[in-house]
Amino acid sequence: MEEKYLPRQKGGRWAISREIGGRWLALIQDTPVDDPADAALVLWELGIELRLKNIRRYFPARRKGRCPTLELLELFAKLGSEKKEKCGV
């Protein structure tokens, strides 16, 4: 995968961040989200029905929590292209 909208992190994982609900959310492939409620927030923002099967598909449970999949990161990247871009530090 050579897309420029998903920067590569250590270990070969992909990452993306977006502003949702007035705060920045950073998602790293196969890395647990900081707050378990973030999974529901991301699905809601993407217009994906909040059901357990969708949480399991896009945020499977691994080691220490729910981790976003590459498929979800790609959907999340498309969401950002439809919104006005902002720069976060």
Biopython code that builds the backbone (N, CA, C, O; Angstrom):
import numpy as np
from Bio.PDB.StructureBuilder import StructureBuilder

atoms = [
    (1, "MET", "N", (0.847, -1.180, 0.000)),
    (1, "MET", "CA", (0.000, 0.000, 0.000)),
    (1, "MET", "C", (0.886, 1.235, 0.000)),
    (1, "MET", "O", (1.736, 1.394, 0.877)),
    (2, "GLU", "N", (0.693, 2.098, -0.968)),
    (2, "GLU", "CA", (1.555, 3.268, -1.108)),
    (2, "GLU", "C", (0.799, 4.582, -0.942)),
    (2, "GLU", "O", (1.366, 5.639, -1.222)),
    (3, "GLU", "N", (-0.453, 4.561, -0.501)),
    (3, "GLU", "CA", (-1.219, 5.787, -0.365)),
    (3, "GLU", "C", (-0.537, 6.744, 0.595)),
    (3, "GLU", "O", (-0.039, 6.338, 1.645)),
    (4, "LYS", "N", (-0.519, 8.014, 0.228)),
    (4, "LYS", "CA", (0.162, 9.028, 1.027)),
    (4, "LYS", "C", (-0.694, 9.532, 2.188)),
    (4, "LYS", "O", (-0.169, 10.162, 3.106)),
    (5, "TYR", "N", (-1.999, 9.268, 2.167)),
    (5, "TYR", "CA", (-2.865, 9.795, 3.223)),
    (5, "TYR", "C", (-2.787, 8.986, 4.514)),
    (5, "TYR", "O", (-3.333, 9.411, 5.532)),
    (6, "LEU", "N", (-2.132, 7.847, 4.497)),
    (6, "LEU", "CA", (-1.948, 7.056, 5.711)),
    (6, "LEU", "C", (-0.455, 6.915, 5.985)),
    (6, "LEU", "O", (0.200, 6.071, 5.373)),
    (7, "PRO", "N", (0.094, 7.716, 6.885)),
    (7, "PRO", "CA", (1.523, 7.590, 7.175)),
    (7, "PRO", "C", (1.830, 6.287, 7.910)),
    (7, "PRO", "O", (1.030, 5.808, 8.713)),
    (8, "ARG", "N", (2.978, 5.734, 7.626)),
    (8, "ARG", "CA", (3.412, 4.481, 8.246)),
    (8, "ARG", "C", (4.082, 4.768, 9.584)),
    (8, "ARG", "O", (4.853, 5.720, 9.713)),
    (9, "GLN", "N", (3.781, 3.937, 10.576)),
    (9, "GLN", "CA", (4.368, 4.046, 11.907)),
    (9, "GLN", "C", (5.402, 2.941, 12.101)),
    (9, "GLN", "O", (5.569, 2.078, 11.239)),
    (10, "LYS", "N", (6.089, 2.973, 13.233)),
    (10, "LYS", "CA", (7.036, 1.900, 13.550)),
    (10, "LYS", "C", (6.325, 0.555, 13.510)),
    (10, "LYS", "O", (5.168, 0.437, 13.913)),
    (11, "GLY", "N", (7.017, -0.435, 13.030)),
    (11, "GLY", "CA", (6.438, -1.767, 12.954)),
    (11, "GLY", "C", (5.581, -1.981, 11.719)),
    (11, "GLY", "O", (4.965, -3.037, 11.577)),
    (12, "GLY", "N", (5.526, -1.001, 10.821)),
    (12, "GLY", "CA", (4.779, -1.150, 9.582)),
    (12, "GLY", "C", (3.294, -0.892, 9.678)),
    (12, "GLY", "O", (2.563, -1.188, 8.733)),
    (13, "ARG", "N", (2.819, -0.346, 10.792)),
    (13, "ARG", "CA", (1.393, -0.058, 10.946)),
    (13, "ARG", "C", (1.066, 1.299, 10.331)),
    (13, "ARG", "O", (1.940, 2.154, 10.191)),
    (14, "TRP", "N", (-0.195, 1.485, 9.968)),
    (14, "TRP", "CA", (-0.666, 2.733, 9.377)),
    (14, "TRP", "C", (-1.380, 3.557, 10.444)),
    (14, "TRP", "O", (-1.920, 3.005, 11.403)),
    (15, "ALA", "N", (-1.381, 4.882, 10.275)),
    (15, "ALA", "CA", (-1.999, 5.772, 11.264)),
    (15, "ALA", "C", (-2.723, 6.915, 10.565)),
    (15, "ALA", "O", (-2.406, 7.269, 9.429)),
    (16, "ILE", "N", (-3.697, 7.482, 11.264)),
    (16, "ILE", "CA", (-4.416, 8.651, 10.763)),
    (16, "ILE", "C", (-5.008, 9.387, 11.959)),
    (16, "ILE", "O", (-5.290, 8.776, 12.990)),
    (17, "SER", "N", (-5.197, 10.690, 11.825)),
    (17, "SER", "CA", (-5.862, 11.458, 12.883)),
    (17, "SER", "C", (-6.835, 12.438, 12.246)),
    (17, "SER", "O", (-6.597, 12.955, 11.155)),
    (18, "ARG", "N", (-7.915, 12.679, 12.938)),
    (18, "ARG", "CA", (-8.961, 13.594, 12.490)),
    (18, "ARG", "C", (-9.578, 14.256, 13.715)),
    (18, "ARG", "O", (-9.485, 13.751, 14.834)),
    (19, "GLU", "N", (-10.210, 15.401, 13.471)),
    (19, "GLU", "CA", (-10.951, 16.073, 14.535)),
    (19, "GLU", "C", (-12.390, 15.568, 14.503)),
    (19, "GLU", "O", (-13.063, 15.627, 13.474)),
    (20, "ILE", "N", (-12.842, 15.077, 15.636)),
    (20, "ILE", "CA", (-14.221, 14.598, 15.776)),
    (20, "ILE", "C", (-14.754, 15.113, 17.102)),
    (20, "ILE", "O", (-14.129, 14.935, 18.148)),
    (21, "GLY", "N", (-15.893, 15.741, 17.049)),
    (21, "GLY", "CA", (-16.524, 16.215, 18.271)),
    (21, "GLY", "C", (-15.681, 17.212, 19.043)),
    (21, "GLY", "O", (-15.732, 17.244, 20.273)),
    (22, "GLY", "N", (-14.903, 18.029, 18.336)),
    (22, "GLY", "CA", (-14.103, 19.060, 18.982)),
    (22, "GLY", "C", (-12.780, 18.584, 19.560)),
    (22, "GLY", "O", (-12.108, 19.343, 20.258)),
    (23, "ARG", "N", (-12.394, 17.351, 19.287)),
    (23, "ARG", "CA", (-11.093, 16.876, 19.774)),
    (23, "ARG", "C", (-10.428, 16.018, 18.704)),
    (23, "ARG", "O", (-11.095, 15.458, 17.834)),
    (24, "TRP", "N", (-9.107, 15.925, 18.784)),
    (24, "TRP", "CA", (-8.341, 15.137, 17.826)),
    (24, "TRP", "C", (-8.332, 13.680, 18.246)),
    (24, "TRP", "O", (-8.105, 13.346, 19.409)),
    (25, "LEU", "N", (-8.584, 12.830, 17.279)),
    (25, "LEU", "CA", (-8.585, 11.395, 17.503)),
    (25, "LEU", "C", (-7.515, 10.783, 16.609)),
    (25, "LEU", "O", (-7.563, 10.935, 15.388)),
    (26, "ALA", "N", (-6.563, 10.103, 17.200)),
    (26, "ALA", "CA", (-5.504, 9.430, 16.445)),
    (26, "ALA", "C", (-5.765, 7.933, 16.466)),
    (26, "ALA", "O", (-5.951, 7.339, 17.528)),
    (27, "LEU", "N", (-5.778, 7.335, 15.296)),
    (27, "LEU", "CA", (-5.981, 5.896, 15.177)),
    (27, "LEU", "C", (-4.747, 5.277, 14.545)),
    (27, "LEU", "O", (-4.264, 5.750, 13.516)),
    (28, "ILE", "N", (-4.243, 4.230, 15.155)),
    (28, "ILE", "CA", (-3.092, 3.501, 14.631)),
    (28, "ILE", "C", (-3.521, 2.051, 14.455)),
    (28, "ILE", "O", (-4.052, 1.431, 15.377)),
    (29, "GLN", "N", (-3.289, 1.523, 13.272)),
    (29, "GLN", "CA", (-3.679, 0.152, 12.946)),
    (29, "GLN", "C", (-3.170, -0.831, 13.997)),
    (29, "GLN", "O", (-2.002, -0.800, 14.384)),
    (30, "ASP", "N", (-4.061, -1.694, 14.445)),
    (30, "ASP", "CA", (-3.743, -2.765, 15.396)),
    (30, "ASP", "C", (-3.172, -2.264, 16.720)),
    (30, "ASP", "O", (-2.429, -2.985, 17.386)),
    (31, "THR", "N", (-3.514, -1.032, 17.107)),
    (31, "THR", "CA", (-3.106, -0.452, 18.388)),
    (31, "THR", "C", (-4.374, -0.025, 19.126)),
    (31, "THR", "O", (-5.207, 0.664, 18.538)),
    (32, "PRO", "N", (-4.549, -0.405, 20.387)),
    (32, "PRO", "CA", (-5.779, -0.069, 21.106)),
    (32, "PRO", "C", (-6.061, 1.436, 21.135)),
    (32, "PRO", "O", (-5.150, 2.250, 21.288)),
    (33, "VAL", "N", (-7.343, 1.788, 20.985)),
    (33, "VAL", "CA", (-7.747, 3.189, 21.091)),
    (33, "VAL", "C", (-7.596, 3.634, 22.545)),
    (33, "VAL", "O", (-7.699, 2.819, 23.462)),
    (34, "ASP", "N", (-7.353, 4.935, 22.752)),
    (34, "ASP", "CA", (-7.134, 5.462, 24.099)),
    (34, "ASP", "C", (-8.366, 5.318, 24.980)),
    (34, "ASP", "O", (-8.262, 4.970, 26.156)),
    (35, "ASP", "N", (-9.528, 5.587, 24.409)),
    (35, "ASP", "CA", (-10.786, 5.531, 25.148)),
    (35, "ASP", "C", (-11.697, 4.533, 24.429)),
    (35, "ASP", "O", (-11.913, 4.671, 23.225)),
    (36, "PRO", "N", (-12.232, 3.541, 25.126)),
    (36, "PRO", "CA", (-13.098, 2.555, 24.464)),
    (36, "PRO", "C", (-14.295, 3.185, 23.743)),
    (36, "PRO", "O", (-14.795, 2.618, 22.771)),
    (37, "ALA", "N", (-14.755, 4.344, 24.205)),
    (37, "ALA", "CA", (-15.880, 5.024, 23.561)),
    (37, "ALA", "C", (-15.496, 5.597, 22.197)),
    (37, "ALA", "O", (-16.374, 5.923, 21.398)),
    (38, "ASP", "N", (-14.199, 5.722, 21.922)),
    (38, "ASP", "CA", (-13.750, 6.253, 20.633)),
    (38, "ASP", "C", (-14.190, 5.367, 19.474)),
    (38, "ASP", "O", (-14.472, 5.872, 18.387)),
    (39, "ALA", "N", (-14.253, 4.071, 19.685)),
    (39, "ALA", "CA", (-14.691, 3.157, 18.624)),
    (39, "ALA", "C", (-16.114, 3.506, 18.194)),
    (39, "ALA", "O", (-16.396, 3.594, 16.999)),
    (40, "ALA", "N", (-17.002, 3.703, 19.153)),
    (40, "ALA", "CA", (-18.384, 4.060, 18.842)),
    (40, "ALA", "C", (-18.456, 5.431, 18.179)),
    (40, "ALA", "O", (-19.237, 5.625, 17.247)),
    (41, "LEU", "N", (-17.661, 6.371, 18.643)),
    (41, "LEU", "CA", (-17.648, 7.717, 18.074)),
    (41, "LEU", "C", (-17.223, 7.694, 16.608)),
    (41, "LEU", "O", (-17.825, 8.372, 15.776)),
    (42, "VAL", "N", (-16.202, 6.928, 16.293)),
    (42, "VAL", "CA", (-15.714, 6.830, 14.914)),
    (42, "VAL", "C", (-16.774, 6.191, 14.017)),
    (42, "VAL", "O", (-17.039, 6.692, 12.924)),
    (43, "LEU", "N", (-17.378, 5.099, 14.465)),
    (43, "LEU", "CA", (-18.413, 4.451, 13.661)),
    (43, "LEU", "C", (-19.582, 5.398, 13.420)),
    (43, "LEU", "O", (-20.105, 5.466, 12.307)),
    (44, "TRP", "N", (-19.993, 6.120, 14.444)),
    (44, "TRP", "CA", (-21.089, 7.082, 14.309)),
    (44, "TRP", "C", (-20.733, 8.156, 13.283)),
    (44, "TRP", "O", (-21.553, 8.490, 12.429)),
    (45, "GLU", "N", (-19.530, 8.692, 13.358)),
    (45, "GLU", "CA", (-19.084, 9.738, 12.437)),
    (45, "GLU", "C", (-19.043, 9.229, 10.993)),
    (45, "GLU", "O", (-19.306, 9.986, 10.058)),
    (46, "LEU", "N", (-18.718, 7.963, 10.815)),
    (46, "LEU", "CA", (-18.666, 7.368, 9.477)),
    (46, "LEU", "C", (-20.048, 6.952, 8.965)),
    (46, "LEU", "O", (-20.191, 6.570, 7.803)),
    (47, "GLY", "N", (-21.059, 7.025, 9.825)),
    (47, "GLY", "CA", (-22.403, 6.632, 9.426)),
    (47, "GLY", "C", (-22.608, 5.125, 9.423)),
    (47, "GLY", "O", (-23.511, 4.617, 8.757)),
    (48, "ILE", "N", (-21.775, 4.416, 10.162)),
    (48, "ILE", "CA", (-21.884, 2.962, 10.272)),
    (48, "ILE", "C", (-22.726, 2.641, 11.503)),
    (48, "ILE", "O", (-22.483, 3.165, 12.590)),
    (49, "GLU", "N", (-23.714, 1.777, 11.318)),
    (49, "GLU", "CA", (-24.618, 1.424, 12.410)),
    (49, "GLU", "C", (-23.832, 0.887, 13.604)),
    (49, "GLU", "O", (-22.963, 0.026, 13.464)),
    (50, "LEU", "N", (-24.160, 1.417, 14.777)),
    (50, "LEU", "CA", (-23.462, 1.021, 16.003)),
    (50, "LEU", "C", (-24.043, -0.294, 16.520)),
    (50, "LEU", "O", (-24.986, -0.313, 17.310)),
    (51, "ARG", "N", (-23.455, -1.383, 16.054)),
    (51, "ARG", "CA", (-23.850, -2.730, 16.465)),
    (51, "ARG", "C", (-22.595, -3.475, 16.849)),
    (51, "ARG", "O", (-21.501, -3.147, 16.388)),
    (52, "LEU", "N", (-22.751, -4.471, 17.685)),
    (52, "LEU", "CA", (-21.604, -5.240, 18.153)),
    (52, "LEU", "C", (-20.839, -5.873, 16.991)),
    (52, "LEU", "O", (-19.609, -5.926, 17.019)),
    (53, "LYS", "N", (-21.552, -6.354, 15.969)),
    (53, "LYS", "CA", (-20.864, -6.976, 14.830)),
    (53, "LYS", "C", (-19.986, -5.962, 14.095)),
    (53, "LYS", "O", (-18.922, -6.323, 13.592)),
    (54, "ASN", "N", (-20.415, -4.696, 14.025)),
    (54, "ASN", "CA", (-19.600, -3.669, 13.371)),
    (54, "ASN", "C", (-18.398, -3.285, 14.228)),
    (54, "ASN", "O", (-17.311, -3.043, 13.704)),
    (55, "ILE", "N", (-18.590, -3.228, 15.533)),
    (55, "ILE", "CA", (-17.456, -2.952, 16.421)),
    (55, "ILE", "C", (-16.431, -4.080, 16.302)),
    (55, "ILE", "O", (-15.228, -3.829, 16.245)),
    (56, "ARG", "N", (-16.911, -5.312, 16.265)),
    (56, "ARG", "CA", (-15.991, -6.451, 16.126)),
    (56, "ARG", "C", (-15.285, -6.448, 14.771)),
    (56, "ARG", "O", (-14.128, -6.856, 14.676)),
    (57, "ARG", "N", (-15.968, -5.995, 13.733)),
    (57, "ARG", "CA", (-15.367, -5.967, 12.393)),
    (57, "ARG", "C", (-14.303, -4.883, 12.272)),
    (57, "ARG", "O", (-13.201, -5.141, 11.789)),
    (58, "TYR", "N", (-14.632, -3.672, 12.709)),
    (58, "TYR", "CA", (-13.740, -2.533, 12.507)),
    (58, "TYR", "C", (-12.788, -2.278, 13.678)),
    (58, "TYR", "O", (-11.735, -1.664, 13.504)),
    (59, "PHE", "N", (-13.158, -2.749, 14.861)),
    (59, "PHE", "CA", (-12.322, -2.594, 16.060)),
    (59, "PHE", "C", (-12.227, -3.928, 16.803)),
    (59, "PHE", "O", (-12.741, -4.041, 17.916)),
    (60, "PRO", "N", (-11.586, -4.933, 16.219)),
    (60, "PRO", "CA", (-11.500, -6.226, 16.908)),
    (60, "PRO", "C", (-10.718, -6.110, 18.215)),
    (60, "PRO", "O", (-9.794, -5.306, 18.335)),
    (61, "ALA", "N", (-11.107, -6.928, 19.185)),
    (61, "ALA", "CA", (-10.424, -6.925, 20.486)),
    (61, "ALA", "C", (-9.081, -7.634, 20.347)),
    (61, "ALA", "O", (-9.002, -8.767, 19.872)),
    (62, "ARG", "N", (-8.039, -6.945, 20.768)),
    (62, "ARG", "CA", (-6.686, -7.516, 20.756)),
    (62, "ARG", "C", (-5.998, -7.100, 22.037)),
    (62, "ARG", "O", (-6.226, -5.999, 22.539)),
    (63, "ARG", "N", (-5.182, -7.944, 22.555)),
    (63, "ARG", "CA", (-4.374, -7.696, 23.753)),
    (63, "ARG", "C", (-5.053, -6.789, 24.773)),
    (63, "ARG", "O", (-5.777, -7.267, 25.646)),
    (64, "LYS", "N", (-4.824, -5.481, 24.665)),
    (64, "LYS", "CA", (-5.254, -4.558, 25.729)),
    (64, "LYS", "C", (-6.478, -3.723, 25.377)),
    (64, "LYS", "O", (-6.811, -2.804, 26.125)),
    (65, "GLY", "N", (-7.152, -4.000, 24.286)),
    (65, "GLY", "CA", (-8.324, -3.209, 23.947)),
    (65, "GLY", "C", (-8.742, -3.378, 22.500)),
    (65, "GLY", "O", (-8.251, -4.261, 21.798)),
    (66, "ARG", "N", (-9.647, -2.529, 22.063)),
    (66, "ARG", "CA", (-10.158, -2.563, 20.696)),
    (66, "ARG", "C", (-9.214, -1.792, 19.779)),
    (66, "ARG", "O", (-8.834, -0.657, 20.069)),
    (67, "CYS", "N", (-8.844, -2.424, 18.672)),
    (67, "CYS", "CA", (-7.852, -1.863, 17.753)),
    (67, "CYS", "C", (-8.467, -1.643, 16.378)),
    (67, "CYS", "O", (-9.131, -2.541, 15.858)),
    (68, "PRO", "N", (-8.265, -0.471, 15.772)),
    (68, "PRO", "CA", (-8.819, -0.228, 14.440)),
    (68, "PRO", "C", (-8.110, -1.065, 13.369)),
    (68, "PRO", "O", (-6.905, -1.306, 13.438)),
    (69, "THR", "N", (-8.888, -1.493, 12.389)),
    (69, "THR", "CA", (-8.341, -2.261, 11.273)),
    (69, "THR", "C", (-7.908, -1.314, 10.156)),
    (69, "THR", "O", (-8.277, -0.140, 10.149)),
    (70, "LEU", "N", (-7.130, -1.829, 9.221)),
    (70, "LEU", "CA", (-6.718, -1.036, 8.062)),
    (70, "LEU", "C", (-7.940, -0.612, 7.253)),
    (70, "LEU", "O", (-7.981, 0.502, 6.729)),
    (71, "GLU", "N", (-8.928, -1.486, 7.148)),
    (71, "GLU", "CA", (-10.162, -1.151, 6.439)),
    (71, "GLU", "C", (-10.825, 0.084, 7.055)),
    (71, "GLU", "O", (-11.284, 0.968, 6.331)),
    (72, "LEU", "N", (-10.874, 0.145, 8.370)),
    (72, "LEU", "CA", (-11.464, 1.299, 9.039)),
    (72, "LEU", "C", (-10.633, 2.556, 8.784)),
    (72, "LEU", "O", (-11.195, 3.624, 8.539)),
    (73, "LEU", "N", (-9.314, 2.445, 8.836)),
    (73, "LEU", "CA", (-8.463, 3.609, 8.594)),
    (73, "LEU", "C", (-8.693, 4.168, 7.194)),
    (73, "LEU", "O", (-8.683, 5.385, 7.008)),
    (74, "GLU", "N", (-8.897, 3.303, 6.216)),
    (74, "GLU", "CA", (-9.168, 3.763, 4.855)),
    (74, "GLU", "C", (-10.497, 4.504, 4.784)),
    (74, "GLU", "O", (-10.590, 5.532, 4.113)),
    (75, "LEU", "N", (-11.527, 4.002, 5.465)),
    (75, "LEU", "CA", (-12.812, 4.701, 5.522)),
    (75, "LEU", "C", (-12.665, 6.041, 6.229)),
    (75, "LEU", "O", (-13.241, 7.042, 5.802)),
    (76, "PHE", "N", (-11.902, 6.059, 7.298)),
    (76, "PHE", "CA", (-11.669, 7.272, 8.085)),
    (76, "PHE", "C", (-10.934, 8.319, 7.248)),
    (76, "PHE", "O", (-11.188, 9.514, 7.393)),
    (77, "ALA", "N", (-10.030, 7.883, 6.378)),
    (77, "ALA", "CA", (-9.299, 8.803, 5.504)),
    (77, "ALA", "C", (-10.241, 9.464, 4.506)),
    (77, "ALA", "O", (-10.085, 10.647, 4.202)),
    (78, "LYS", "N", (-11.207, 8.725, 3.997)),
    (78, "LYS", "CA", (-12.180, 9.296, 3.065)),
    (78, "LYS", "C", (-13.043, 10.330, 3.763)),
    (78, "LYS", "O", (-13.414, 11.338, 3.161)),
    (79, "LEU", "N", (-13.365, 10.092, 5.021)),
    (79, "LEU", "CA", (-14.141, 11.051, 5.803)),
    (79, "LEU", "C", (-13.410, 12.377, 5.859)),
    (79, "LEU", "O", (-14.029, 13.430, 5.702)),
    (80, "GLY", "N", (-12.133, 12.346, 6.075)),
    (80, "GLY", "CA", (-11.341, 13.563, 6.170)),
    (80, "GLY", "C", (-11.278, 14.336, 4.876)),
    (80, "GLY", "O", (-11.171, 15.562, 4.900)),
    (81, "SER", "N", (-11.341, 13.656, 3.741)),
    (81, "SER", "CA", (-11.248, 14.345, 2.464)),
    (81, "SER", "C", (-12.522, 15.115, 2.150)),
    (81, "SER", "O", (-12.512, 16.010, 1.304)),
    (82, "GLU", "N", (-13.613, 14.780, 2.820)),
    (82, "GLU", "CA", (-14.879, 15.468, 2.600)),
    (82, "GLU", "C", (-15.036, 16.688, 3.500)),
    (82, "GLU", "O", (-15.909, 17.523, 3.263)),
    (83, "LYS", "N", (-14.203, 16.799, 4.525)),
    (83, "LYS", "CA", (-14.301, 17.900, 5.474)),
    (83, "LYS", "C", (-13.174, 18.893, 5.258)),
    (83, "LYS", "O", (-12.160, 18.578, 4.636)),
    (84, "LYS", "N", (-13.365, 20.091, 5.778)),
    (84, "LYS", "CA", (-12.325, 21.103, 5.699)),
    (84, "LYS", "C", (-11.139, 20.654, 6.548)),
    (84, "LYS", "O", (-11.291, 20.327, 7.725)),
    (85, "GLU", "N", (-9.973, 20.644, 5.941)),
    (85, "GLU", "CA", (-8.773, 20.199, 6.645)),
    (85, "GLU", "C", (-8.307, 21.246, 7.654)),
    (85, "GLU", "O", (-8.366, 22.446, 7.386)),
    (86, "LYS", "N", (-7.850, 20.791, 8.797)),
    (86, "LYS", "CA", (-7.275, 21.642, 9.830)),
    (86, "LYS", "C", (-5.946, 21.045, 10.229)),
    (86, "LYS", "O", (-5.698, 19.857, 10.023)),
    (87, "CYS", "N", (-5.109, 21.861, 10.790)),
    (87, "CYS", "CA", (-3.793, 21.382, 11.214)),
    (87, "CYS", "C", (-3.786, 21.265, 12.730)),
    (87, "CYS", "O", (-4.157, 22.211, 13.426)),
    (88, "GLY", "N", (-3.372, 20.125, 13.246)),
    (88, "GLY", "CA", (-3.288, 19.923, 14.688)),
    (88, "GLY", "C", (-1.861, 19.709, 15.110)),
    (88, "GLY", "O", (-1.039, 19.216, 14.337)),
    (89, "VAL", "N", (-1.568, 20.077, 16.326)),
    (89, "VAL", "CA", (-0.207, 19.907, 16.848)),
    (89, "VAL", "C", (-0.257, 18.942, 18.005)),
    (89, "VAL", "O", (0.776, 18.644, 18.606)),
]
sb = StructureBuilder()
sb.init_structure("model")
sb.init_model(0)
sb.init_chain("A")
sb.init_seg("    ")
for serial, (resi, resn, name, xyz) in enumerate(atoms, 1):
    if name == "N":
        sb.init_residue(resn, " ", resi, " ")
    sb.init_atom(name, np.array(xyz, "f"), 0.0, 1.0, " ", f" {name:<3s}", serial, name[0])
structure = sb.get_structure()
